[in-house]
Amino acid sequence: MKFELFVATRYLCARRKQAFITVISIMSVVGVAIGVAALVIVLGVYNGFSTDIRNKLLSANAHVIVSGLAGLPGLADSPTPVETATNAMRTVPGVRGATPFIYAEGMISSPRGVKGLILRGVDPATAPEAITILRDLKTGSVDNLTGSSLPGVIIGQELASRLGLTLGSRVNLLSPSGQKTAAGYQPRIRAFRVAGIFQSGLFEYDTSVGYVSLAGARELLGLPENTLTGVEVSVEDPDHADTVAAALQDKLGNGVSIRHWMEMNANLFAALRLEKIGMFIVLAMVVLIGSFSIVTTLVMLVMEKTRDIAILMSMGATKAMIRRIFMLQGVIIGLAGTLIGYALGIGIGEALQRYRFIKLPPGVYTVDHLPVLLRWEDIAIIGVSAMLLCFLATIYPARKAAALEPADALRYE
């Protein structure tokens, strides 16, 4: 064991008359540990919530939206323009699936009431490739959108509960585009049956989104055949959706508009990132308070060990060695506090993640339990930040200890 480390550990583990120094050192360790544990748990909860929101957004929406297909070269001359567009996109590296869609706004009515609805016409054969939620319906199947006397519609669980609908219920969809009749201008009204019910966990989607087939959407809206709003594209890695979007732009040219999910939800995730930074700064103050106690511990130790420091310097210890002794004491306190904080934070986080014993009120949050996701990069940043604060806390006491003159220190002993 090196000389500086030996002396530093002996000073921290003082006995008899210096036992108070040990108590203060323990309190410093506890302060750092509480700060580190709080940071690990709170950032884990933040990551859990943000990841849950992200996954639910992506389950109800495609990763990339391609619109303005009229500008796609050769599309108008193709006998099968829909297949031409989607097949061209599937050849781009990183694309997992592509499906055409029609976007419109309308209303849905039942004997229990009327509700505004965002209508999305989809291709039942290819839609599950791009829209995850259509693969995991609560009841029904996307295949039920066609193949019956009445066209089908898939709605959210909240909307079904509000209107008193179940699988197979008959509803009316109203299109605001309307049509001219002998009696004047009237909205288009068509009968549909509930072909499926989904539950995304996002209240806005579960109450306001409905899926119909492309043919059903065109018939309701009075659109000509092969009319499309665009194509929804899913990618292999959602985190690289921007790269795939750029590749699609190069493939299809500038005549089409391409947007990815990170761009469309930029404001939401920017706000979440800002909240994460704010939480980190606030909770880092707890670690900072622990580091202040390190300053107190070392200052008291320097005052208590003035004679010992003078004797060590008289025996040949250099100022740099004295400085390192007290810096090592602060680093040991910080390291012990960080490791204990890791054990507490990771242990509690794993328990929350596995046993889910903290329940959240349903309907208020997107999940019914407290979600926790521990990311090792966050844990590393927390540890480095805690150790840095603890190291900075040692600079002033260590410099004061090294500045002592042996003759002055021993003059009144």
TAUR-V799657 format. One line per field, one symbol per residue. ss: DSSP state (H for helix, E for strand, C for the rest). A space follows every 10 residues. Layout:
# TAUR-V799657
ss->???
This chain:
# TAUR-V799657
ss->CCHHHHHHHH HHCCCHHHHH HHHHHHHHHH HHHHHHHHHH HHHHHHHHHH HHHHHHHHHH CCCEEEECHH HCCCCCCCCC HHHHHHHHHH CCCCEEEEEE EEEEEEEEEE CCEEEEEEEE EECCCCHHHH CHHHHCCCEE CHHHHCCCCC CEEEEEHHHH HHHCCCCCCE EEEEEEEEEE ECCEEEEEEE EEEEEEEECC CCHHHHHHEE EEEHHHHHHH HCCCCCCCCE EEEEECCHHH HHHHHHHHHH HHCCCCEEEE HHHHCHHHHH HHHHHHHHHH HHHHHHHHHH HHHHHHHHHH HHHHCHHHHH HHHHCCCCHH HHHHHHHHHH HHHHHHHHHH HHHHHHHHHH HHHHHCCCEC CECCECCCEC CCCCCHHHHH HHHHHHHHHH HHHHHHHHHH HHCCCHHHHH CCC
